[in-house]
Amino acid sequence: MRKSLDAVIETLIFICGMLSIVFVVLIFGFLFKEGFAFFKDFGVLKFITGQFWYPSSEPASFGILPLILGSVLVAVGACLIAVPIGIMTALFISEIAPKGVRDVLKSLVELMAAIPSIVIGFVGMVTVVPLVKNIFNLSTGLTAFAGAIMLAFMAIPTIVTISEDAIRSVPWQYKEGALALGATKWQTIRRIVLKAAMPGIIAAIMLGIGRVIGETMAVMMITGNAAHIPRSIFDPVRTMTATIAAEMGETVRGGMHYRSLFAIGLVLFIITFIVNFTADLFLGKKKNR
Amino acid sequence: MVNKIKVENLSCYYNKKCVLESLNINVVQNEILSVIGPASSGKTTFLRTLNRMNDLDITYSRKGDVYLDDNNIFDMKMESLRKRVGMLFAMPIPLPMSIYENIIYAPKRLGLITRESYQDTIVEQALKDASLWNEVKDRLNSSATRMSGGQQQRLCIARILAVNPEVILFDEPCSGLDPVSTAKVEESMLELKQKYTIVLVTNNVKQASRVSDRTAFFLMGKLVEIDKTARLFVSPKEKATEDYITGRFG
C-alpha cells in the first residue's frame, strides 16, 4: 500500500515537472508552425529587413524593421537609464545604507516589481508623456523616450534585487583584505566588490533587458504606436509586442496578417531566448567558480 | 629597545560587554611579540584594534589610547594607519585576480607607484621577501585562487609587504595550514623581523615558543603575564600561564 502510494506521488511529481517542458515545446512548435507558413509565402529576409509595415493595404507589406528598431530603441534607452540607477541602488542597499534604511528600501524595491505594467503605463501616460512634451518642446510626448523611462522603472527592481544578491554574496574577507591593505571604502567597492560580483550583475542586467523587451501594455500606451523607422529617440515608435497586441483582434484567422503576427512572436521569442541564455551563462559561471 | 607601539589603558567593548580590560602593553621595534590565550581571551580584539579593523563593527566601542611612534592611532586617517600597520588573516583570502595583480593592487590604490616600470620590481621584491618567488615566478598571471593554501597565505604576506608597512599583525596565520606550510610561514616571519615589527596572535602555543621574542598571555580579557618567550615558557610567574602552556586547560 505504502509502496504504491509512493509510486503514484512520484509519477504525479514527474508529470508536473514534465508539463512545463511540454508547454514550452508546444508554444515554440505552434509559433514555428504559423511563423514558417508565413515565411514560406513572404520570405524571411524581406520580413526582417522590410522597411514598411502595411499589413492591410493592397498589396500588403510586412516589413518589421521599424518594429524591431522600435523595440531596440526603447529597450536600449530603458537600459541606459535602468542599469546605472539599478546597480548604484544595489550598492547602496548592500554596502552603504544603515540597516534600517536598507530594510525599508529593499521592501520598497520589491514592491515596485509588483506594480502591474498597465498601472505603470497609465501613470506614465498622464505624467511622463506631458512632461517629455513640454521639456523637449515636441509635438507629442508619446515617444520612444517616454517609453524608455517607464520601462526603466519596470527593469530597475529586477536589476536591483539580483545585483544586490550578487554583491552580498561577495565574501566578506575580500573586503576585509582590501581594507586592511589601506584601500578606501570606495576603492574596495569599485575594484573588489564590483569585480567579484560582476557575473551576477551582468545576469541581472540581462534579465532586466528580457523584461523590457517582452513588455507590452506600458509601451503600447506610451510610445505613440507609429510603425515607421524612428530617426531619434524623440520619435513615436511601435514595438513588436505592441503590434501583436494591437492587431491580433483585427486579423482573419489563418490569413497572411494573422500569420505575420505569429512570425513577429517567433522573432521576439528568439531575441528573449538569446538574452535569457546569456544571463544563464553568466549565472552558471558564477556558480562554477 | 625602542617601543614601536604603546597601548595605554585600552578597554574594548562589543555591545557594551567588556572583552578587553584596561590593557597596558608595549611592542618593541623589530621584535615578534606573540599573544596566546584561550578562546574569548580578547587577543584577536587586541590585534584588530591595532589597525582599527574593529572600527568596521558598529557594536564595537573602546576607551584608552594606542600610540604608533608616539602618534595616537585613533587620530590618524584609517587608510594611512592601515598602510603602516598591515594585517594577515587566519584564512588566506587572495583577491579574485592574478598573482601579479594581487600584489600590485594596494600599491596602485595608495599611489605608491611613481613609474610604470617600477611595478615589476615591487612584485618581485615582495614575492622574494615572502619566500614565494621561486614557486610562482613563471605563472604570475595565473589566478591567485588556484594556489595551495600555504602559497596563498604567503601571497597574502607578499601583498602586505608590497605596501612596505612598519608593523605586521598576524591573526592565527597558520590555523588552516599543514605542518610544512606552517614551517615556511614561520621561516618568513623570522626573516621579516629584520625589517618589520610583528605581532602574532596564535592558538598554537608551540608556534609562539618557536618564533617569538616575547610572549603575552591573555585570559578573559586581561593581560595575565608578558615576558621574554624563553623565560615565560620555562618559569612562568602565574599559575594560569603555566596551566595554559602545559595544556592543562584551554
Chai-1 contact restraints between the chains, C-beta under 6 A:
chainA,res_idxA,chainB,res_idxB,connection_type,confidence,min_distance_angstrom,max_distance_angstrom,comment,restraint_id
A,Q173,B,I93,contact,1.0,0.0,6.0,A-B,restraint_1
A,G177,B,I93,contact,1.0,0.0,6.0,A-B,restraint_2
A,A180,B,R82,contact,1.0,0.0,6.0,A-B,restraint_3
A,A180,B,M87,contact,1.0,0.0,6.0,A-B,restraint_4
A,L181,B,A106,contact,1.0,0.0,6.0,A-B,restraint_5
A,G182,B,E79,contact,1.0,0.0,6.0,A-B,restraint_6
A,G182,B,R82,contact,1.0,0.0,6.0,A-B,restraint_7
A,G182,B,K83,contact,1.0,0.0,6.0,A-B,restraint_8
A,G182,B,L110,contact,1.0,0.0,6.0,A-B,restraint_9
A,A183,B,R109,contact,1.0,0.0,6.0,A-B,restraint_10
A,T184,B,E79,contact,1.0,0.0,6.0,A-B,restraint_11
A,Q187,B,R109,contact,1.0,0.0,6.0,A-B,restraint_12
A,I192,B,L95,contact,1.0,0.0,6.0,A-B,restraint_13
A,A196,B,P96,contact,1.0,0.0,6.0,A-B,restraint_14
